[in-house]
């Protein structure tokens, strides 16, 4: 800003905060030797799992070893549902729920340290 110009400090602080958020996100990714995260949406052409049946979710890559995973099923229902996952491999994992129709998709993060 030129000397004597009124600075909008809130805008500057907001931009600095956004830059810090991006830097923090990059640091978290850098600590893994292999990393992948994404959302897989279910649709008419790729339906959710049937009740109490596992559905395969494939990674977009093959990991060098079985990765650690963090999974959140996108369940949109007012009734309590039981989500679960199983069979994690280098290429994917399986998810299920006691009521599959409530599952709209799955968020996951997979990584190798």
C-alpha positions as protocol buffer text, in pm:
chain_id: "A"
residue {
  index: 1
  type: UNK
  ca { x: 0 y: 0 z: 0 }
}
residue {
  index: 2
  type: UNK
  ca { x: 123 y: 352 z: -69 }
}
residue {
  index: 3
  type: UNK
  ca { x: 227 y: 560 z: 229 }
}
residue {
  index: 4
  type: UNK
  ca { x: -65 y: 728 z: 395 }
}
residue {
  index: 5
  type: UNK
  ca { x: -321 y: 497 z: 231 }
}
residue {
  index: 6
  type: UNK
  ca { x: -588 y: 357 z: 456 }
}
residue {
  index: 7
  type: UNK
  ca { x: -530 y: -14 z: 485 }
}
residue {
  index: 8
  type: UNK
  ca { x: -818 y: -252 z: 520 }
}
residue {
  index: 9
  type: UNK
  ca { x: -652 y: -457 z: 792 }
}
residue {
  index: 10
  type: UNK
  ca { x: -934 y: -711 z: 813 }
}
residue {
  index: 11
  type: UNK
  ca { x: -887 y: -800 z: 444 }
}
residue {
  index: 12
  type: UNK
  ca { x: -512 y: -832 z: 491 }
}
residue {
  index: 13
  type: UNK
  ca { x: -556 y: -1047 z: 802 }
}
residue {
  index: 14
  type: UNK
  ca { x: -804 y: -1267 z: 616 }
}
residue {
  index: 15
  type: UNK
  ca { x: -559 y: -1319 z: 330 }
}
residue {
  index: 16
  type: UNK
  ca { x: -278 y: -1397 z: 575 }
}
residue {
  index: 17
  type: UNK
  ca { x: -502 y: -1650 z: 747 }
}
residue {
  index: 18
  type: UNK
  ca { x: -587 y: -1814 z: 413 }
}
residue {
  index: 19
  type: UNK
  ca { x: -218 y: -1838 z: 324 }
}
residue {
  index: 20
  type: UNK
  ca { x: -148 y: -1998 z: 664 }
}
residue {
  index: 21
  type: UNK
  ca { x: -429 y: -2251 z: 609 }
}
residue {
  index: 22
  type: UNK
  ca { x: -280 y: -2353 z: 273 }
}
residue {
  index: 23
  type: UNK
  ca { x: 69 y: -2382 z: 425 }
}
residue {
  index: 24
  type: UNK
  ca { x: -66 y: -2601 z: 708 }
}
residue {
  index: 25
  type: UNK
  ca { x: -249 y: -2826 z: 461 }
}
residue {
  index: 26
  type: UNK
  ca { x: 70 y: -2871 z: 259 }
}
residue {
  index: 27
  type: UNK
  ca { x: 266 y: -2962 z: 572 }
}
residue {
  index: 28
  type: UNK
  ca { x: 16 y: -3235 z: 659 }
}
residue {
  index: 29
  type: UNK
  ca { x: 44 y: -3389 z: 311 }
}
residue {
  index: 30
  type: UNK
  ca { x: 426 y: -3364 z: 311 }
}
residue {
  index: 31
  type: UNK
  ca { x: 458 y: -3587 z: 617 }
}
residue {
  index: 32
  type: UNK
  ca { x: 334 y: -3892 z: 422 }
}
residue {
  index: 33
  type: UNK
  ca { x: 532 y: -4080 z: 159 }
}
residue {
  index: 34
  type: UNK
  ca { x: 207 y: -4177 z: -16 }
}
residue {
  index: 35
  type: UNK
  ca { x: -125 y: -3996 z: 21 }
}
residue {
  index: 36
  type: UNK
  ca { x: -473 y: -3990 z: -131 }
}
residue {
  index: 37
  type: UNK
  ca { x: -804 y: -3840 z: -25 }
}
residue {
  index: 38
  type: UNK
  ca { x: -1134 y: -3804 z: -205 }
}
residue {
  index: 39
  type: UNK
  ca { x: -1510 y: -3833 z: -192 }
}
residue {
  index: 40
  type: UNK
  ca { x: -1684 y: -4117 z: -377 }
}
residue {
  index: 41
  type: UNK
  ca { x: -2051 y: -4038 z: -443 }
}
residue {
  index: 42
  type: UNK
  ca { x: -2302 y: -4315 z: -500 }
}
residue {
  index: 43
  type: UNK
  ca { x: -2558 y: -4274 z: -778 }
}
residue {
  index: 44
  type: UNK
  ca { x: -2807 y: -4470 z: -987 }
}
residue {
  index: 45
  type: UNK
  ca { x: -2522 y: -4604 z: -1202 }
}
residue {
  index: 46
  type: UNK
  ca { x: -2302 y: -4675 z: -895 }
}
residue {
  index: 47
  type: UNK
  ca { x: -2551 y: -4748 z: -616 }
}
residue {
  index: 48
  type: UNK
  ca { x: -2481 y: -4760 z: -243 }
}
residue {
  index: 49
  type: UNK
  ca { x: -2425 y: -5097 z: -79 }
}
residue {
  index: 50
  type: UNK
  ca { x: -2727 y: -5315 z: -5 }
}
residue {
  index: 51
  type: UNK
  ca { x: -2822 y: -5357 z: 360 }
}
residue {
  index: 52
  type: UNK
  ca { x: -2544 y: -5534 z: 552 }
}
residue {
  index: 53
  type: UNK
  ca { x: -2343 y: -5595 z: 234 }
}
residue {
  index: 54
  type: UNK
  ca { x: -1988 y: -5470 z: 172 }
}
residue {
  index: 55
  type: UNK
  ca { x: -1919 y: -5250 z: -131 }
}
residue {
  index: 56
  type: UNK
  ca { x: -1572 y: -5219 z: -284 }
}
residue {
  index: 57
  type: UNK
  ca { x: -1410 y: -4873 z: -300 }
}
residue {
  index: 58
  type: UNK
  ca { x: -1092 y: -4862 z: -507 }
}
residue {
  index: 59
  type: UNK
  ca { x: -809 y: -4615 z: -459 }
}
residue {
  index: 60
  type: UNK
  ca { x: -700 y: -4421 z: -768 }
}
residue {
  index: 61
  type: UNK
  ca { x: -349 y: -4563 z: -714 }
}
residue {
  index: 62
  type: UNK
  ca { x: -186 y: -4877 z: -578 }
}
residue {
  index: 63
  type: UNK
  ca { x: -4 y: -4813 z: -251 }
}
residue {
  index: 64
  type: UNK
  ca { x: 332 y: -4976 z: -180 }
}
residue {
  index: 65
  type: UNK
  ca { x: 187 y: -5128 z: 138 }
}
residue {
  index: 66
  type: UNK
  ca { x: -155 y: -5140 z: 302 }
}
residue {
  index: 67
  type: UNK
  ca { x: -223 y: -4777 z: 396 }
}
residue {
  index: 68
  type: UNK
  ca { x: -370 y: -4629 z: 709 }
}
residue {
  index: 69
  type: UNK
  ca { x: -722 y: -4510 z: 630 }
}
residue {
  index: 70
  type: UNK
  ca { x: -971 y: -4265 z: 776 }
}
residue {
  index: 71
  type: UNK
  ca { x: -1325 y: -4316 z: 650 }
}
residue {
  index: 72
  type: UNK
  ca { x: -1649 y: -4125 z: 694 }
}
residue {
  index: 73
  type: UNK
  ca { x: -1966 y: -4257 z: 537 }
}
residue {
  index: 74
  type: UNK
  ca { x: -2195 y: -3984 z: 408 }
}
residue {
  index: 75
  type: UNK
  ca { x: -2512 y: -4101 z: 583 }
}
residue {
  index: 76
  type: UNK
  ca { x: -2808 y: -3866 z: 556 }
}
residue {
  index: 77
  type: UNK
  ca { x: -3077 y: -4007 z: 780 }
}
residue {
  index: 78
  type: UNK
  ca { x: -3252 y: -3912 z: 1103 }
}
residue {
  index: 79
  type: UNK
  ca { x: -3240 y: -4274 z: 1223 }
}
residue {
  index: 80
  type: UNK
  ca { x: -2928 y: -4420 z: 1380 }
}
residue {
  index: 81
  type: UNK
  ca { x: -2732 y: -4625 z: 1123 }
}
residue {
  index: 82
  type: UNK
  ca { x: -2432 y: -4851 z: 1174 }
}
residue {
  index: 83
  type: UNK
  ca { x: -2143 y: -4779 z: 935 }
}
residue {
  index: 84
  type: UNK
  ca { x: -1852 y: -5020 z: 896 }
}
residue {
  index: 85
  type: UNK
  ca { x: -1550 y: -5092 z: 679 }
}
residue {
  index: 86
  type: UNK
  ca { x: -1339 y: -5400 z: 615 }
}
residue {
  index: 87
  type: UNK
  ca { x: -1077 y: -5565 z: 396 }
}
residue {
  index: 88
  type: UNK
  ca { x: -830 y: -5281 z: 348 }
}
residue {
  index: 89
  type: UNK
  ca { x: -570 y: -5364 z: 80 }
}
residue {
  index: 90
  type: UNK
  ca { x: -311 y: -5177 z: -127 }
}
residue {
  index: 91
  type: UNK
  ca { x: -579 y: -5106 z: -388 }
}
residue {
  index: 92
  type: UNK
  ca { x: -891 y: -5026 z: -183 }
}
residue {
  index: 93
  type: UNK
  ca { x: -1132 y: -5120 z: 93 }
}
residue {
  index: 94
  type: UNK
  ca { x: -1495 y: -5213 z: 150 }
}
residue {
  index: 95
  type: UNK
  ca { x: -1774 y: -5021 z: 327 }
}
residue {
  index: 96
  type: UNK
  ca { x: -2121 y: -5107 z: 442 }
}
residue {
  index: 97
  type: UNK
  ca { x: -2409 y: -5010 z: 665 }
}
residue {
  index: 98
  type: UNK
  ca { x: -2705 y: -5178 z: 826 }
}
residue {
  index: 99
  type: UNK
  ca { x: -2921 y: -4963 z: 593 }
}
residue {
  index: 100
  type: UNK
  ca { x: -2738 y: -4904 z: 266 }
}
residue {
  index: 101
  type: UNK
  ca { x: -2997 y: -4670 z: 111 }
}
residue {
  index: 102
  type: UNK
  ca { x: -2899 y: -4402 z: 365 }
}
residue {
  index: 103
  type: UNK
  ca { x: -2537 y: -4399 z: 243 }
}
residue {
  index: 104
  type: UNK
  ca { x: -2485 y: -4122 z: -14 }
}
residue {
  index: 105
  type: UNK
  ca { x: -2109 y: -4168 z: -50 }
}
residue {
  index: 106
  type: UNK
  ca { x: -1783 y: -4205 z: 135 }
}
residue {
  index: 107
  type: UNK
  ca { x: -1501 y: -3965 z: 224 }
}
residue {
  index: 108
  type: UNK
  ca { x: -1164 y: -4123 z: 279 }
}
residue {
  index: 109
  type: UNK
  ca { x: -803 y: -4039 z: 344 }
}
residue {
  index: 110
  type: UNK
  ca { x: -541 y: -4310 z: 284 }
}
residue {
  index: 111
  type: UNK
  ca { x: -172 y: -4270 z: 354 }
}
residue {
  index: 112
  type: UNK
  ca { x: 159 y: -4441 z: 413 }
}
residue {
  index: 113
  type: UNK
  ca { x: 406 y: -4271 z: 649 }
}
